[in-house]
Amino acid sequence: MRRLVAAFLAISMLAIVGCTKKAEEPKPADNTPAPAPKKEQVVRVNIGTDPKTLDPAVSTGVPEANVQLSLFEGLMRLDKDGKAVPGMAATNEVKDGGLTYVFKLRDAKWSNGDPVTAEDFVYSWKRALDPLLASEYAYQLYYVKGAEKANTVPVNELGPDGKEKVGADNKPIPRKEEDIKKDFEAAFKEVGVKALDAKTLEVKLEAPTPYFLSLTAFHTLYPVNKKGIDAAPQDWHRKPETLIANGPFKMVSWTPKDKVIVEKNPNYWDAAAVKLDKIEYYLIDSESTATQMFEAGQLDIVESGVNSAELPRLKKEKANELKILPDLGLYYYRFNTTVAPMNDPKVRKALTYAIDRKLIVENITQGGQQPAMSEVPAGIPDVTGDFRANGKDFFTDNNVAEAKKLLAEAGFPDGKGFPKLSIMYNTSEAHKRIAEAIQEMWKKNLGINVELQNVEWGVYLDRQAKLDYQVSRAGWIGDYIDPMTFADMWVTKGGNNQTGWSNAQYDALIETAKKSGDPAVRMKAMHDSEKLLMDEMPIMPIYHYVRVRLVSTKVKNWSEPLTSGMNLRDASIE
């Protein structure tokens, strides 16, 4: 306000002087033209939906991960080829046969100017493991010694048999919060993460983990700023003043259902390498709208929302801007195995066998996706060769005869007596088209009536977590290049399981794979676990992803590694 008032007074004085004496015309010093003002470097990206949260410890979705990638940086980060390279840690040393990592942090700062310290990582990892936070991705820290024990401190009362007590409503009886905190604090003292000094972090693992460095670039392991969280514990991640960043950008604003805006963080350790001044993340869930805006020059990148119905035309007209990239992911449906008739593996298999994946990828998605008759996609190394090539397809696509046989064995010949089924999906034209196709296939092939439920992203995530659905659309992108990034999702009560499925043999196979240092033993356990998963079928594989993007030719040096979101750290506009 003072600056505005001062400017007004100066203008007033000039006006008074102008009444008494004509001002002299300024004379140019020479004929050199004034330099053109620097054009602001801004990239406009559609990420498809409103993030549910930007808290790295509790987020699970791709839209969230894309924004977080610009705001935060872990001990390591992924380069354009997906290789783990130094981030907050300038160096790392691996000791004790892969059981101990010592990270030396660089002189980095938070966006508020405070130094990033080793204690920030201890605080952040402890927070992610706190059972009261209920992070669905906390298991990504279970590789750290003692982390699983700390995270699984009981939150409900236990009986003498070790099972949870239930009340009159048949729901678990929660423990007192102070008792949970006390037990967690005691357990965390044994967790293998320690600040040796302000710039040295020591991490001890349960077993050698060949992909651990890549994991430190994953959002659950990002550092978060305690000062910002303490200032607004419930919604610190929604406010620019409390979302204190350590990455290449910092948040300027978040307007729900419109956009998230981030701008260059001058305190980032490598700020000189960051060319962009600003990124505008648009939250448009209509694929038609996003594609039209790109073609009108209103968006520079469509990361999510390329209209699959327009792909044949876009391949011809936008050949230089349409990007179809490899991906490490699975598009699938979850079954809620806790409710009838989804609790019967024969029903789940019948539904899985009775759809035509080839028709879906050729007529609906049209981007080169591959029909999935397994969980783990191609592109992951085995002991020798490729994990998928060494495995097999576990069923035949569009096997209607076998599907009808299984459904009859389950007590529903030709669909008679089968209750009405619902498919839940988050808002997306592509998800809707796929659901409509499967709805028709199940009706035609099995005589089952299906209704479709379209819900917004936040509601969709909440209902999946609460098992408030029968069949739910889902997708999974690998977090690192190893079969375990798919396999450990389905352990009993796993944070991202969300099917209600539990199998002790499966849990044991995953435990073997995680604890063994022998690659042959690890890979055999994961092949066996995938076979068991496909025998039980708590999920229905549909297709293996490719990444379909629209990227303006004026955007340079962007990257999207196989296990990462879209990285604009090194991008620029030309």
C-alpha positions in Angstrom: 0.0 0.0 0.0 2.9 2.4 0.8 4.4 1.8 -2.6 1.1 2.5 -4.3 0.6 5.8 -2.3 4.1 6.9 -3.1 3.6 6.3 -6.8 0.4 8.4 -6.7 2.1 11.3 -5.0 4.9 11.3 -7.5 2.4 11.3 -10.4 0.6 14.2 -8.8 3.8 16.3 -8.4 4.6 15.7 -12.1 1.2 16.9 -13.1 1.6 20.1 -11.1 5.0 20.8 -12.6 3.6 20.1 -16.1 1.1 23.0 -15.6 3.9 25.6 -15.2 6.6 24.4 -17.6 6.6 22.1 -20.6 8.7 19.0 -20.0 11.6 18.6 -22.3 11.5 15.7 -24.7 13.9 13.0 -23.8 16.8 12.4 -26.3 17.8 8.9 -27.1 21.5 8.2 -26.4 21.8 6.4 -29.7 19.7 4.5 -32.2 20.0 1.1 -30.5 16.6 -0.5 -30.1 15.5 -1.3 -26.6 15.9 -5.0 -25.8 12.8 -7.1 -26.1 11.4 -8.1 -22.7 12.2 -11.7 -21.7 9.2 -14.0 -22.4 8.0 -15.8 -19.3 8.7 -19.5 -19.5 5.4 -21.2 -18.7 4.1 -24.7 -19.5 0.4 -25.5 -19.2 -0.2 -29.2 -18.4 -3.4 -31.1 -18.0 -3.2 -33.8 -15.3 -6.8 -34.9 -15.6 -8.3 -34.4 -12.2 -8.2 -32.5 -8.9 -5.5 -34.1 -6.6 -6.9 -35.6 -3.5 -3.8 -34.4 -1.6 -0.3 -33.1 -2.2 1.0 -34.7 1.0 3.7 -37.2 -0.3 3.3 -39.5 2.6 -0.4 -40.3 2.0 -1.0 -39.7 -1.7 -1.4 -42.7 -4.0 -2.5 -41.4 -7.4 -0.7 -40.3 -10.6 -2.2 -36.8 -10.7 -0.8 -36.1 -7.2 2.6 -37.6 -8.1 3.0 -35.3 -11.2 2.6 -32.2 -9.1 4.7 -33.5 -6.2 7.5 -34.2 -8.6 7.9 -30.5 -9.2 7.6 -29.6 -5.5 9.8 -32.2 -3.7 13.0 -34.1 -4.2 14.2 -37.2 -2.4 17.7 -38.4 -1.5 17.9 -39.5 -5.2 15.9 -38.4 -8.2 15.3 -40.1 -11.6 17.0 -38.8 -14.7 15.5 -38.9 -18.2 16.4 -42.5 -18.5 14.9 -43.5 -15.2 18.3 -43.9 -13.5 18.6 -42.9 -9.9 21.0 -39.9 -9.7 21.9 -37.7 -6.7 19.1 -35.4 -5.5 19.2 -34.1 -1.9 22.1 -36.5 -1.3 25.3 -35.5 -3.0 26.8 -38.9 -2.4 25.9 -42.3 -1.1 28.0 -45.2 0.2 26.7 -48.8 0.4 28.2 -50.9 3.2 27.7 -54.3 4.9 26.9 -56.2 1.8 24.0 -53.9 0.9 22.5 -53.6 4.4 23.7 -50.1 5.2 23.5 -46.9 3.2 25.2 -43.7 4.2 23.9 -40.5 2.4 25.8 -37.2 2.5 23.4 -34.4 2.0 24.3 -31.4 -0.2 23.9 -27.8 1.0 20.3 -27.6 0.0 17.5 -25.3 1.3 13.8 -25.4 1.7 11.7 -22.8 -0.2 11.5 -20.8 3.1 15.4 -20.6 3.2 15.9 -23.2 6.0 18.5 -25.9 5.4 17.5 -29.4 4.4 18.9 -31.7 7.0 19.2 -35.4 7.7 16.8 -34.9 10.6 14.2 -33.8 8.1 14.4 -37.2 6.5 14.1 -39.0 9.9 11.1 -36.9 10.7 9.4 -37.5 7.4 10.0 -41.2 7.3 8.8 -41.5 10.9 5.7 -39.6 10.0 4.9 -41.8 7.0 5.3 -44.9 9.2 3.0 -43.5 12.0 0.0 -45.9 12.1 -2.2 -42.9 13.0 -1.4 -41.3 9.7 -2.6 -44.5 7.9 -0.4 -44.1 4.9 -1.4 -46.7 2.2 2.1 -46.5 0.9 3.9 -46.9 4.2 5.0 -50.4 3.1 7.5 -48.8 0.7 9.6 -48.2 3.8 9.4 -51.8 5.1 12.8 -52.4 3.5 14.2 -50.3 6.3 15.1 -52.3 9.4 12.2 -52.3 12.0 9.9 -50.2 9.8 7.2 -52.8 9.3 7.0 -53.5 13.1 6.7 -49.8 13.8 4.0 -49.2 11.2 2.0 -52.2 12.3 1.7 -51.2 16.0 -1.9 -52.3 16.8 -4.5 -49.5 16.4 -7.3 -51.7 17.7 -7.8 -53.7 20.9 -6.4 -57.2 20.8 -7.8 -60.3 22.6 -5.6 -63.0 24.3 -5.5 -64.8 21.0 -3.9 -61.8 19.3 -7.0 -61.1 17.2 -8.8 -57.8 17.1 -11.6 -57.4 19.6 -15.0 -56.3 18.1 -17.9 -54.4 19.6 -21.6 -55.0 19.5 -21.6 -53.5 15.9 -19.0 -56.2 14.9 -16.5 -53.5 14.3 -13.0 -53.4 15.8 -12.6 -51.6 19.1 -10.0 -48.8 18.6 -7.2 -48.3 21.2 -6.6 -45.0 22.9 -4.6 -42.7 20.7 -2.0 -42.0 23.5 -1.4 -45.7 23.8 -0.8 -46.1 20.1 1.6 -43.2 20.1 3.5 -44.6 23.1 3.9 -48.0 21.4 4.9 -46.4 18.1 7.6 -44.2 19.7 9.1 -47.3 21.4 9.0 -49.2 18.2 10.5 -46.4 16.1 13.7 -46.4 18.3 14.5 -49.7 16.5 13.9 -48.4 13.0 17.1 -48.2 10.9 17.2 -44.5 10.0 19.4 -42.1 11.9 20.8 -38.6 11.5 24.5 -39.0 12.3 24.9 -35.3 11.9 23.1 -32.4 10.1 24.2 -33.6 6.7 24.7 -37.4 7.2 21.8 -39.9 7.1 22.4 -43.6 7.8 19.8 -46.2 6.7 19.9 -49.8 7.7 17.9 -52.4 5.7 16.2 -55.7 6.6 17.8 -57.3 3.6 19.8 -56.2 0.5 17.4 -54.5 -1.8 18.8 -53.9 -5.3 16.3 -51.1 -6.1 16.5 -49.2 -2.8 18.2 -46.1 -4.4 15.4 -45.8 -6.9 12.9 -46.1 -4.0 14.5 -43.0 -2.3 13.3 -41.0 -5.4 9.7 -42.2 -4.7 7.2 -39.7 -3.1 6.6 -41.7 0.1 10.3 -41.1 0.9 10.3 -37.4 0.1 11.2 -35.1 3.0 8.5 -32.8 4.2 8.9 -29.6 6.3 7.9 -29.9 10.0 7.5 -26.2 10.4 4.9 -26.0 7.6 3.0 -29.1 8.9 3.0 -27.7 12.5 1.5 -24.5 11.2 -1.5 -26.2 9.6 -1.6 -29.9 10.5 -4.8 -30.7 8.6 -4.3 -28.9 5.4 -0.7 -27.7 5.2 -0.3 -29.3 1.7 -3.1 -27.1 0.3 -1.7 -23.7 1.2 1.3 -22.0 -0.5 2.4 -20.5 2.8 2.7 -23.9 4.6 3.6 -26.2 1.7 7.3 -25.6 2.0 9.1 -27.2 -0.9 12.6 -28.5 -1.5 12.2 -29.3 -5.2 12.7 -27.2 -8.3 9.3 -25.4 -7.9 7.1 -24.1 -5.1 3.3 -23.8 -5.0 1.7 -20.4 -5.8 -2.0 -21.5 -5.7 -4.4 -24.4 -5.8 -7.9 -23.6 -7.1 -10.0 -26.8 -6.8 -11.3 -28.2 -10.1 -9.4 -25.5 -12.0 -5.6 -25.6 -11.7 -2.5 -25.9 -9.4 0.2 -23.3 -10.2 3.8 -23.7 -9.2 6.7 -21.3 -9.9 10.5 -21.7 -9.9 11.9 -22.1 -6.4 15.0 -19.8 -6.2 16.2 -21.7 -3.1 16.4 -25.1 -5.0 20.0 -26.3 -4.9 20.2 -26.5 -8.7 18.0 -23.5 -9.5 20.4 -22.4 -12.2 19.5 -25.5 -14.3 15.7 -24.8 -14.0 14.5 -22.9 -17.1 10.8 -22.7 -16.5 9.4 -19.8 -14.6 6.0 -21.5 -14.0 4.0 -24.6 -14.5 0.2 -24.5 -14.6 -1.4 -27.9 -13.9 -4.9 -28.0 -15.3 -7.5 -30.2 -13.7 -9.7 -31.1 -16.7 -11.3 -34.6 -16.5 -13.1 -34.3 -19.9 -10.8 -35.9 -22.5 -12.7 -34.1 -25.3 -12.2 -30.7 -23.7 -8.5 -31.3 -22.9 -7.8 -32.4 -26.5 -9.7 -29.5 -28.0 -7.8 -27.0 -25.7 -4.4 -28.5 -26.8 -5.4 -28.1 -30.5 -6.5 -24.6 -29.8 -3.1 -23.7 -28.2 -4.5 -23.4 -24.7 -2.6 -26.3 -23.4 1.1 -27.3 -24.0 0.9 -30.8 -22.7 -2.0 -33.3 -22.2 -0.5 -35.7 -19.7 -3.9 -37.1 -18.9 -7.0 -36.8 -21.1 -6.0 -37.5 -24.7 -9.3 -38.4 -26.3 -8.8 -42.1 -27.4 -11.7 -41.7 -29.9 -9.7 -39.1 -31.7 -6.4 -41.1 -31.8 -6.8 -42.2 -35.5 -7.1 -38.6 -36.6 -4.4 -37.3 -34.2 -1.9 -39.9 -35.5 -2.3 -38.3 -38.9 -2.7 -34.6 -38.0 -0.5 -34.4 -34.9 2.2 -36.9 -35.7 4.9 -34.6 -34.3 3.0 -33.9 -31.1 1.3 -37.2 -30.3 3.6 -39.3 -28.2 3.0 -43.0 -27.5 5.6 -44.1 -25.0 6.3 -47.4 -23.3 4.8 -47.9 -19.8 5.2 -50.3 -16.9 1.6 -50.5 -15.9 -1.7 -52.5 -15.7 -5.2 -51.4 -16.4 -7.5 -53.8 -14.4 -10.7 -54.2 -12.4 -10.7 -54.9 -8.6 -13.1 -57.4 -7.1 -14.4 -56.8 -3.6 -13.8 -60.3 -2.4 -15.6 -59.7 1.0 -19.1 -59.6 -0.6 -21.1 -62.3 -2.4 -20.9 -63.3 -5.1 -17.4 -61.7 -5.5 -16.2 -63.9 -2.7 -16.2 -66.9 -5.0 -13.0 -67.4 -7.1 -15.1 -69.2 -9.8 -17.3 -66.1 -10.2 -14.2 -63.8 -10.4 -12.7 -66.1 -13.0 -15.9 -66.3 -15.0 -16.1 -62.5 -15.2 -12.4 -62.3 -16.1 -12.6 -64.9 -18.9 -15.7 -63.5 -20.5 -14.3 -60.2 -21.9 -12.7 -59.5 -25.2 -9.5 -57.5 -24.5 -8.4 -57.5 -28.1 -11.6 -55.6 -29.0 -11.1 -53.1 -26.2 -7.5 -52.2 -27.2 -8.2 -52.1 -30.9 -11.6 -50.3 -30.9 -11.5 -48.2 -27.7 -8.1 -47.4 -26.4 -6.4 -47.5 -29.8 -2.9 -46.5 -28.5 -1.1 -49.8 -28.9 -2.0 -51.2 -25.5 -1.5 -54.9 -25.1 -4.2 -57.3 -23.8 -3.3 -58.5 -20.4 -3.6 -62.2 -19.4 -1.2 -61.7 -16.5 -0.5 -59.0 -13.9 3.2 -58.1 -14.5 3.9 -56.4 -17.8 6.9 -56.9 -20.1 10.0 -54.8 -19.6 11.2 -56.1 -16.2 14.5 -58.1 -16.2 14.5 -61.6 -14.7 17.6 -63.5 -13.6 18.0 -64.0 -17.4 15.8 -62.5 -20.0 12.4 -60.8 -19.3 10.2 -61.6 -16.4 7.0 -61.7 -18.5 8.6 -63.7 -21.3 9.8 -66.2 -18.8 6.3 -66.4 -17.3 3.2 -67.0 -19.3 -0.4 -66.0 -20.0 -2.6 -67.5 -17.2 -5.8 -67.6 -19.2 -7.2 -67.3 -22.7 -8.7 -64.0 -23.8 -12.5 -64.0 -24.5 -12.9 -67.6 -23.4 -16.7 -67.5 -23.1 -17.2 -71.3 -22.9 -14.9 -71.7 -19.9 -16.5 -68.6 -18.3 -20.0 -70.0 -18.7 -18.9 -73.3 -17.2 -17.3 -71.7 -14.1 -20.4 -69.5 -13.6 -22.6 -72.6 -13.7 -20.4 -74.3 -11.2 -20.7 -71.3 -8.9 -24.5 -71.8 -9.0 -25.5 -69.3 -11.7 -26.1 -71.2 -15.0 -26.5 -68.7 -17.8 -26.5 -66.0 -15.2 -29.8 -67.2 -13.6 -30.0 -65.9 -10.0 -27.0 -63.7 -10.3 -27.6 -60.4 -8.5 -27.3 -57.1 -10.3 -23.6 -56.1 -10.4 -22.1 -52.6 -10.4 -18.9 -51.3 -11.9 -17.4 -48.2 -10.2 -15.0 -45.9 -12.2 -13.6 -42.4 -11.7 -14.7 -39.7 -14.2 -13.2 -40.3 -17.6 -14.6 -40.8 -21.0 -12.2 -43.7 -21.7 -13.1 -45.4 -18.4 -16.8 -45.0 -19.3 -16.3 -46.5 -22.8 -14.4 -49.5 -21.4 -17.0 -50.0 -18.6 -19.8 -49.9 -21.2 -18.1 -52.4 -23.4 -17.6 -54.8 -20.4 -21.2 -54.2 -19.3 -22.3 -55.4 -22.7 -19.9 -58.4 -22.8 -21.0 -59.7 -19.4 -24.7 -59.3 -20.4 -24.2 -61.0 -23.8 -21.8 -63.8 -22.7 -23.0 -64.5 -19.1 -26.5 -63.1 -18.8 -25.5 -60.8 -16.0 -27.0 -57.3 -15.6 -24.5 -54.6 -14.8 -25.0 -50.9 -13.7 -22.2 -48.3 -14.0 -21.3 -45.9 -11.3 -19.3 -42.8 -12.3 -17.7 -41.0 -9.3 -15.2 -38.2 -8.8 -11.5 -39.0 -8.1 -11.6 -38.3 -4.4 -14.8 -40.2 -3.8 -13.4 -43.1 -5.9 -10.3 -43.3 -3.8 -12.3 -43.2 -0.6 -14.7 -45.9 -1.6 -12.0 -48.2 -2.8 -10.2 -47.9 0.5 -13.4 -48.6 2.4 -14.3 -51.6 0.1 -17.5 -49.8 -0.7 -17.9 -51.3 -4.2 -18.5 -54.6 -6.0 -16.2 -54.1 -9.0 -13.9 -51.1 -9.4 -11.8 -49.8 -12.2 -8.1 -49.5 -11.3 -4.7 -48.9 -12.7 -1.2 -49.5 -11.4 2.1 -48.0 -12.6 5.3 -49.6 -11.4 7.3 -47.5 -8.8 10.6 -49.2 -9.7 11.8 -51.8 -12.2 11.3 -55.0 -10.4 8.3 -57.5 -10.2 8.0 -56.6 -6.5 6.4 -53.3 -7.4 3.3 -55.3 -8.6 3.6 -58.3 -6.3 3.7 -56.8 -2.8 0.4 -54.9 -3.4 -1.6 -58.0 -2.6 -0.3 -59.0 0.8 -2.8 -59.3 3.6 -4.0 -55.9 4.6 -1.6 -54.2 2.2 -2.2 -50.5 2.0 -3.0 -50.7 -1.8 -4.6 -54.1 -1.7 -8.2 -52.8 -1.4 -9.8 -56.1 -2.5 -10.2 -57.7 0.9 -8.3 -60.7 -0.5 -5.9 -62.5 1.9 -3.8 -65.6 1.3 -1.1 -66.8 3.8 0.8 -68.7 1.1 0.9 -65.6 -1.1 2.2 -63.5 1.9 4.9 -66.1 2.5 6.1 -66.0 -1.1 6.4 -62.2 -1.0 8.3 -62.5 2.3 10.7 -64.9 0.7 11.3 -62.7 -2.3 11.9 -59.6 -0.1 14.3 -61.3 2.4 16.4 -63.4 0.0 19.6 -62.1 -1.5 19.6 -64.8 -4.1 18.2 -63.5 -7.4 17.0 -66.9 -8.5 15.1 -67.5 -5.3 13.6 -64.0 -5.4 12.4 -64.4 -9.0 11.0 -67.9 -8.5 9.0 -66.7 -5.5 7.5 -63.8 -7.5 6.6 -66.1 -10.5 4.9 -68.4 -8.0 3.1 -65.6 -6.3 1.8 -64.3 -9.7 0.5 -67.8 -10.5 -1.3 -67.9 -7.2 -2.8 -64.5 -7.7 -4.2 -65.5 -11.1 -5.5 -68.7 -9.6 -7.5 -66.8 -7.0 -8.2 -63.8 -9.3 -9.0 -60.9 -6.8 -8.2 -58.7 -9.8 -9.2 -58.8 -13.5 -6.3 -57.8 -15.8 -7.5 -56.0 -18.9 -4.5 -54.4 -20.7 -1.0 -53.3 -20.2 -0.5 -49.6 -20.6 1.3 -47.4 -23.0 1.5 -43.7 -22.2 -0.4 -41.5 -24.7 0.5 -37.8 -24.5 0.1 -34.7 -26.5 3.2 -32.4 -26.2 3.7 -29.2 -28.1 6.8 -29.0 -30.2 7.8 -25.8 -28.4 8.3 -27.8 -25.1 11.9 -29.0 -25.0 13.8 -31.3 -22.7 10.8 -32.8 -20.9 11.1 -36.4 -19.8 8.9 -39.2 -18.5 11.0 -42.1 -17.3 9.3 -45.5 -17.2 8.6 -45.4 -13.4 8.1 -41.7 -13.0 5.6 -38.9 -13.7 6.2 -36.2 -16.2 9.4 -34.4 -15.2 9.7 -30.8 -16.2 12.7 -29.9 -14.1 14.9 -29.5 -17.2 12.2 -28.4 -19.6 12.0 -25.1 -21.5 9.8 -23.3 -24.0 11.2 -22.4 -27.4 
